[in-house]
Amino acid sequence: MKKLKSIYDVIVIGSGPGGLAAAIAAKKGGADDVLVLERDIELGGILLQCIHNGFGVETFKEDLPGPTYAQRFADEAKAIGVEYLLDTMVLDVTPDRRVFVTSSRSGLVELQARAIIMAMGCRERTRAQIRLPGPRPAGVYTAGTAQRWVNVEGYMPGKRFVILGSGDIGMIMARRLTLEGAKVERVLEVMPYLTGLSRNYVQCLLDFDIPLHLSHTVKRIIGKNRVEAVESVAVDERWQPIPGTEEIIPCDTLLLSVGLIPENELSLKAGVALDPVTGGPYVDDGFQTSVPGIYAAGNVVHVYDLVDWVTQAGMTAGKRAAQQVTNHELRITNYVPTQAGENVRYVVPHKVNPETLTEDTVMLQMRVTRPLEQPVRVEVRDGETVIARKNERYARPGEMVNLTLRGRDYDAVRQAAKLTVHVVPR
């Protein structure tokens, strides 16, 4: 193993699409010593188990499977001299950018960074977090766990499935399991609308005749040693069970696709402030967190729809981290805050740096609170003044809404007290 340095210009935690893009951008941006820390035995993160297509359409203008997409960035990172440690666990990160790691090869090591980029991704909500009642038999798994077993380890977790939640991983696994010969009885979704992408509903459920029941959930799990069935029930607008709508669905496996949570235990240890709505750090348009010199990129900030957007965020974070390192300063500025307005759940970034507006476009990303199945207008306002707007055919909670601020908007942004984003019918 190559001898570790005591101090690095940039340390990136996580080697998924956000982390690799950040490391490459930091290295190209002038950071001499860039180190990626990865707890798995390969670079690539969660993409290594995502063997379906749909990655890279924006980045490479190609439709690639996840491992291929990840490998392109891993190859580039190695080619330009990015260092990396695999099978290495990060134990602690401090506000003064000390990183404590451990591995079987190096033992416990303390590293110092001039800048840190958090790129730990996200994790799935578990049965305990949604308080699913019933006994605890074998056969209840998260959809991502099943995905790894089937696509990487070569194991089938069951033969007859019910999937709770219409998240993208759940719908993709419904198709994958069907292709492997399993029977997916149905997908249940507690919300009255789809929570994943419409394209996955069409390609993964409709194309394979897998029924989706909206406003339904699992009332209880049936089985002692192994799942034997689940009892489904319809729910009202307050998510309360509707008596008389119960149905017993025989199955041997229940998969949970009930949401993703940004992985931010290390961020909290570093003193980074988290947004209670997204579960990720408060960030500026360069993805710097509330702690100077610590950046965050990708699903650790908020859960993206497309890997291409994760990559774009990583590139921005890496570029800004390199600028900080090469300028040998932590620049403090007067930010313009962003705010969620009508029918908007949250907006990322949480603030915009007026000093950097001449360098890049700024993409505001948001999710709506309710579906609008009609033409909508996305507006950025400072009070009653409209700074930027765009039209969309519809707006759905499961599909991220984007609006890019460009050069023509910058003068107004610099003068603004606050940027409030609305998504309204037009």
N, C-alpha and C positions, 0 to 999 in steps of 0.2 A: 504494500500500500504506500502511496506517495506520502511523504512527510507533510503534516499539516502546518500551515502558517499560524502564527499567534494572532494575527489580525488580517481581516479581509476587507476589501472595499465594499463588497455587497455579498450578503448571505441570503440565499433564497430557501425558504422552508417549504418543501413540496415540489415534486417534479411532474405534476400534471400539466395540462396545456397552458394554464396560467403561469406556473412556475418556470417552465422551460422557456416560454416566450419572454418572461421577465429577465431571466438570466442572459438570454441571447441579446436582448435589447440593451441591457446594462453593459455587457462586454463590448458591443458595437458602439455604445455611447461613450466609451472612454474609461470605464472601470477596469483596472488592470487585473485585480484578483477577485474572481467571482466564484462562489462555492454554492452548490445545490446540495441540500440535505434531504434524503428520501428514506422512509422507513421500510419500503418494500425492497425486493431484490432486483428490480429493474426500474429504469426510468419510464415515465409515461402515465403514472397515476391510474385513475379509474378507467381511462380509455382502453387499457389493455384487456378489459373484459367486455368492452362494447364492440362486438365483432360485426354488428349491423352497419349498413351504410348510412350516409347522411351527414358526414363530417367533411368540412373543407370546401364547401361550395363557394363561400365568400372569400376565403383565404387563398385557395389554390385554383378556384374555378373548376374543381373536380369533386366528384361524389365518392368519398373514400370511407372505408371502415375505420373504426377507432384506432386499432393498433397501427395501421399504416400512417394515419395522421400524426400520431404521437411519435412514431419512428423518424419521421422527417425532421421534427424539431430536436429529437435526441441526437440524430446524426449531425445536425448543424451545430448544436451546442458543443459536442465533442470536437468537431472540426475547427472551431474558433478558439478552443482552449478553455472552455468552462470546466472547472473542476467539480467533482461530485462524489458524495459518499452514499453508498447504498446500505441497506440493512442497518440503518442508523436512526435511533430514536432521539428526538429533541425532548429534553426533560423540562427545560426552563428557559425563558427569555426575560431579560431585565430591561427596564426603561432606558438604561444607558448602553443598550445594544450588546450585552454579553449573552452568549448562547451556550447552554450546557447540553452536551450530547453524549450518548453512550452507544457502543456497539461491541460485538464479540471480538472484533479485531483491535479496536483502539482503546477499549475501556471507557472510563469517564473522562471527557475532554471539555475544557472551557475555551471558547472562541470569542474573539472580539470583532465586531463589524462596524464599519463607518455608516452603513445603511443596511436595513433588513427588509426583505419583502416576504410577507406572510402569504403563502399560497397553499394552505392546507386543505382546501376544498370544502366539502360538506358531507354530512352523514344522514342516514335515514332515521325517521321517527320509528320508534319500536312499539310493540304491543303495550308495554307499560306506560308509555307516554300518551297513548290515546285511551288508556283505561278500558281495554276490551275485556268484558266479563267472560266467565266460564272457567273450566279446569285448565290445566297446563299440560296437555299431551304433546307428544312429538308431532311435527308437521306444521308448525306456525313459524314462518320465516319472513324476513323482509325481501322485497323483490330483488334488491341488489345482491343479497346473499345468494339467492337462487341463481342470479345471473352469473356470478363468479363460479358457482359449482358446475353449471351446465357448460359455460363457454371456456373456462380455464381448467377446472379440475376434472371435467368429464363425468360428473355425477348427475343423475336425475333425482330431484328431491321428492318426487311423487308421480302419480299417474293421473289423478283426477283433482282439478284445482278450482278454487274460488279465489278471486283477487279482490281485495278491498282497496279502493282508491283508483282514480283514473289518471294518476300521474304518469309521466312518460315512461318511466322504467317499468311500471306495471303493465302498461299496454304493450310495450315492446316485448316483455317476457311472455305475455299471453300469446303473441305470434310465435315466439321462439319455442315455447313448450309445445304448441300445436305442431310445429314442424318436426319436433322430436317424437311425435306420436302420442303425446298426452292429450287429455280432454280438459279444456277450460270451460267449466259450466257457465260462468258469467263473471262480469266485472260489476262490482257494487260501488256506487259513489254517493256519499252523504250529501254533497252539494247538489243543487238543482241544475248545475251546468258542469261541463267537462273542466278538469283542472290541468290537463296536459294539452299538448299541441293538437290542433285539428287534423294535421296530416297523419299523426300517429293513430288517431281514432279511425281514420279512413283506411290506412295501410295495414294496421295491426288488428283491428276489431272487425270493421265492416267487411274487409276483403276475406276474412276467415270465418265469417258468420258467428262471431263471439258476441253474445248479447251484453249490452251495457244498461244497467238499471240506475238511473239518477234518483236522487232523494231516497236512497236506500243505504242501510248499513248492516253490520253483523250484530245481532242482539245477543247471541251466545254461541260458544263453541261446544260441540258435542263430541265426546270421546274421552277415554280414560288413558290408555297408553299411547294411542295414536288418534289423530283427528279422524272422526267417522262422518261428520256432517257439520254444517253451520246453519244457524237459524237466522235468516234475513228478515228485515222489517222495513217498511216505508217510514219516513220521518216527515214531520211538518216543517213549516218555515222557521221554527225555533229548534229544529233538530231533535224534536221529541218523538218517540215511537208512536205510530198510529195503531191502536188496538185493532186486531182483526186482519192485519196485513202480513202477519208472520208466515214464513215459508221455510220448510226444512229442505236444505240442498245437500244431498250426499256428496262427499268428497273426502280425500285423504290428506289434502294439503291446503293451507290458507296462506296466501302471500299478501303482504302489506305494502301498499304503495301510497302512503298517507302523508307525504311531504318530506322535504329535505331541510336540514338545519346547518347553517354555516359552522364550521369546526373552529371554534375560537377560544378554547381553553388557554392556549399559549398567548393569544392576544390579551386576554385578561391578566395573565401573569406579567405581561409587559406594561400593564397600565393603560391599555388602549380602551377608549370609551366605545361602547357598543350601542347601536340603534335597536331599541326594543321591538321595533316593527320587523326589520329584516333579520335581526339576530347577528348581523355583521358589523364591522367597524364603521364609525362615521369617517368619511373620506372626502378629500377635495378632488378637483378635476384631474390631478396627477396621481390620485389614489394614495396620498399620504394620509396617515391616520392622525388621531389627536396627539400622538407622541411624535415629536420631530425626529425624522430619520427612520421611522418605521412605516412601511408601506404595506398595502394589502391589495391583492388582485385575484379576480376570478370568483368562484363560488363561495369563497370565504367571506366575501363582502355581501353578496346576495346571489340567489340562485338564478343562473342564466338559462335561456332557452337553447342557445346555440353555442357550440364550442368555439366557433369563430369569434364570437363576442368576448369569450373568456380570453382567447389569445390576444385580441386587441387590447383588453384591459391590462394583461400582463406586459405587453409591449410598452404601453404608456407608463406603467409603474416602473419598469426597468429603465426606461429613458430618463424619467424624472430622478430616480435614485442615482443614476450615473451623473446627472447634472449636479446634484447635490455634492457628490463625492469629489468630482473634478473641480468644483468651485470652492470646496473646503469651507462650506457654510451651510447652516440651516436657516433658510430664508423665512422670515416672519412677514406676513402681509395682512392687509385688511380684506377679508374675504366678503363676497356677496353670497349670503345663504340661499339655499333652495328650499322649497316648501311644497307639500302635497296640497292641492286644491280640490276642486269639485271632482268627485268620482275617481280620485287618485289615492292609492293606499300608501305609497312612498315614492321618493325620488332619489336616485343616485346619479352623480355625486351629491353630497349634502351641502357643498359650498363650492364656489368658483373663485379662482384666483385671477383678479383683473390683470396682474402683471404678466401672465403667461398667455393671454388671449391672442397675441399676435403669432404664436408659434403653431398652435394646433386647433383643429375644430374640437368642440366639446359635445359629446353625446350625452344627453340626459335620458336616463332609462327609468321606466316606472311600470307599475302594475295597477290596473284599475280595481275598484272595489266591487263592481257588479258588471255583468255583461251588457253591452249595448249592441244589439244585432241590427244596426242601422248605420248609415254614414255618420262619422264623428269628426270633431275638430279638436286637435291638440294645440293648446295655447300656453305660451309662457308670458306671464304678465308681471309688471311692477305696478302694483296698485291696479288702476284702471287702464294703464298703458300696455298695449300688446307689443311685446318685443319680438316674438317669433311664433309662427303657427304652421301647421300642416294638417292635411286631411287624410283620414283613413276610412276604409270601408266599414269597419266595425271595431269594437274593443272588447276583449275577453280577459278575465283574470288569469287564465292559463297561458296567455301569450303576451310577452313583454311589449310595451309600447316605447318607441324611440323617437326623439326629436333632437336634431343636431344644430347647435349654435355655430354660425359661421361668421366670417369677417364683417358682413353687413350688419350683424347684430351686436358687434362688440362695443361700439360707443354707447349704445343704450344699456348694455349690461354693466359697463363701468360706472354709469351714473345711477344704477338701480340700488334701492335699499334692500330688496328681497325679490327673488324670482319664484313666483308661485305658478305651478303647473296645473292646468285643468284639462279634463277630457269630457267634452260635452256633445250632445247631439247637434247636428247642423241641418 
